[in-house]
Amino acid sequence: MMKIDFDKMGGLAPAIIQDNDTGEVLMLGFMNPEAWEMTLKTGKATFYSRTRNTLWIKGETSGHVQQVKEIRIDCDNDTVLLKVKQIGGAACHTGYKSCFFRKIDNNELITIGEKIFDPEEVYKK
C-alpha cells in the first residue's frame, strides 16, 4: 500500500483535484490519513476540513460528487493528485465548475467562469 507522508504538514497532505477528461484544475483540498483511506476505499474524493476539523466527502451536501478515476503521488510522497469525474458539473462551493474561476488581469481580479448553480439554493439549511 502506498504511504503518504502526512508528517511534513502536521498531519495533512495537499490534494490537487483535476478533471480527468479536460485536465482543468478544479480545486485544492487537504487530506489526513483517514480521508486518504476513505478516498481509496470508496472511490469518492474525501477531504479533511481544517475549519470544521472533520472529514467531508465532496458533493455530500450538493450532489456534486467527485468520482476518482486516477491517483498520482508526487516525488516526495507528500502531495496527492486526484483525476476525477466531476458529477453535477461544479467543484466549487460557490457554484462554479472550478474554484479557480477568477484571474488577475492588469492587477484586477476578473471572473472568467460561469456559475453552474446558486449556492444559496443548494446549501439551504
CORJO-V262401 format. One record per residue. N is the residue number from 1. RES is the residue in one letter. SS is DSSP state (h for helix, s for strand, l for the rest). Layout:
<<N,RES,SS> <N,RES,SS>>
This chain:
<<1,M,l> <2,M,l> <3,K,l> <4,I,l> <5,D,l> <6,F,l> <7,D,h> <8,K,h> <9,M,h> <10,G,l> <11,G,l> <12,L,l> <13,A,s> <14,P,s> <15,A,s> <16,I,s> <17,I,s> <18,Q,s> <19,D,s> <20,N,l> <21,D,l> <22,T,l> <23,G,l> <24,E,l> <25,V,s> <26,L,s> <27,M,s> <28,L,s> <29,G,s> <30,F,s> <31,M,s> <32,N,l> <33,P,h> <34,E,h> <35,A,h> <36,W,h> <37,E,h> <38,M,h> <39,T,h> <40,L,h> <41,K,h> <42,T,h> <43,G,l> <44,K,s> <45,A,l> <46,T,s> <47,F,s> <48,Y,s> <49,S,s> <50,R,l> <51,T,l> <52,R,l> <53,N,l> <54,T,s> <55,L,s> <56,W,s> <57,I,s> <58,K,l> <59,G,l> <60,E,l> <61,T,l> <62,S,l> <63,G,l> <64,H,l> <65,V,l> <66,Q,s> <67,Q,s> <68,V,s> <69,K,s> <70,E,s> <71,I,s> <72,R,s> <73,I,s> <74,D,l> <75,C,l> <76,D,l> <77,N,l> <78,D,l> <79,T,s> <80,V,s> <81,L,s> <82,L,s> <83,K,s> <84,V,s> <85,K,s> <86,Q,s> <87,I,l> <88,G,l> <89,G,l> <90,A,l> <91,A,l> <92,C,l> <93,H,l> <94,T,l> <95,G,l> <96,Y,s> <97,K,l> <98,S,l> <99,C,l> <100,F,l> <101,F,l> <102,R,s> <103,K,s> <104,I,s> <105,D,s> <106,N,l> <107,N,l> <108,E,s> <109,L,s> <110,I,s> <111,T,s> <112,I,l> <113,G,l> <114,E,l> <115,K,s> <116,I,l> <117,F,l> <118,D,l> <119,P,h> <120,E,h> <121,E,h> <122,V,h> <123,Y,l> <124,K,l> <125,K,l>>
